[in-house]
């Protein structure tokens, strides 16, 4: 049997539409998933199938549903594009075996993807994805039951996933307090699946919510990709200034990530946002419990853990690692550098919508804007400055860099001594004064990423530049 070209990375399989991401390959993924679900004895519970706003996402989702139905697995098929966390909550409500989500999350417009979620609404663990990969037979035609026939047989139920999710989230935060707070908020869904959710949750009070880029557009015009990072947020910055808003919130293509802009149009980076959300739960909400972080995110949560007497656990990148550790430890929050945060009492999975609500609740309860909250945070944990660079590379370049990284062992970076080196996920250098730098090859894109967090702003560019030289790119 020929080895499958389909590989599940950090968060599922993604490929360019019309090249590797074809209907046949989606059906092959759905068939492998169906075989795994049957092996696990979960078929009778059914699967939720959802999709984002990308090109032909609903058609790819229908193809996946037809394959699952042909395997006698009941399907709950979303009737509209929906955020990945909304689809995740539908798993719990329906006690399903998991979900298939057609989404490429934050990837550029030419990509689509196939995400698998488990019965606990988290990312599938590496061993699950490995088993699904092993069951793939893309050269063999997958069985398929036409959607109309599957509906007539009761194997496919089409449903609206929004009401249950909105009701659940409404119980996690005091919406009346938020509506009465008089906040001025701009929301940017980046033409993705998160459009309308925050406006619907917060409408009807003194708080004002304006939306930008809320219409579906699979081309994601005016941005490199629907990822809520500075280079993609010019329309949100302009809208924040135009409406004299206190904050701008952006969600990525499938709304499982959050980006924040302050009232002056400055980006509140993902590490600051994670630390602020952790601070909110510990200080404002008075919660106690472990915190889970990926290797690529902030040391500020470790300092908060020390201050509030809670353990902090670290994992490799991806919620397929973070989610299980969160469940194992009953953590109050888990977070990663990409802007994904998960919370106890909700899902062991990222949710950009709930993250945004909690950020607004922090502002309302502290009566401070984002810039003032960062100042308050730095008084607690000390100043921390971060950035990352993404470097595109070919498969040949990747192999060369990977070989080079294996032998690196510098003594100093940007004048700071290297206190230790680890390879938990990528190559991480721990530096003096709590600083760190990491070189990592992406699991979902043809990229090398270099990250750093340091105590002085002027060190950021130096560390990134020297790490790039070390990697030979």
Secondary structure, 3 states (H helix, E strand, C coil): CCCCCCCCECCEEEEEECCCECHHHHHHHHHHHHHHHHHCCCHHHCEEEEECCCCCHHHHHHHHHHHHHHCCCCEEEECCCCCHHHHHHHHHHHCCCCEEEECCCCCCCCEEEEEEECCCCCECCHHHHHHHHHHCCCCCCCCCCCHHHHHHCCCEEEECCHHHHHHHHHCCCCHHHHHHCCCEEEEECCCCCCCCHHHHHHCCCCCEEEEECCCCCCCCCCCCCCCCCHHHCHHHHHHHHHCCCCEEEEECCCCCCEEEEECCCCEECHHHHHHHHHHHHHHHCCCCCCEEEECCCCCHHHHHHHHHCCCEEEECCCHHHHHHHHHHHCCCEEECCCCCEEECCCCCCCCHHHHHHHHHHHHHHHCCCHHHHHHHHHHHHCCCEEEEEEEECCHHHHHHHHHHHCCCCCCEECCEEEEEEECCCCEEEEEHHHCEEEEEECCCCCEEEEEEEECCCCHHHHHHHHHHHHHCC
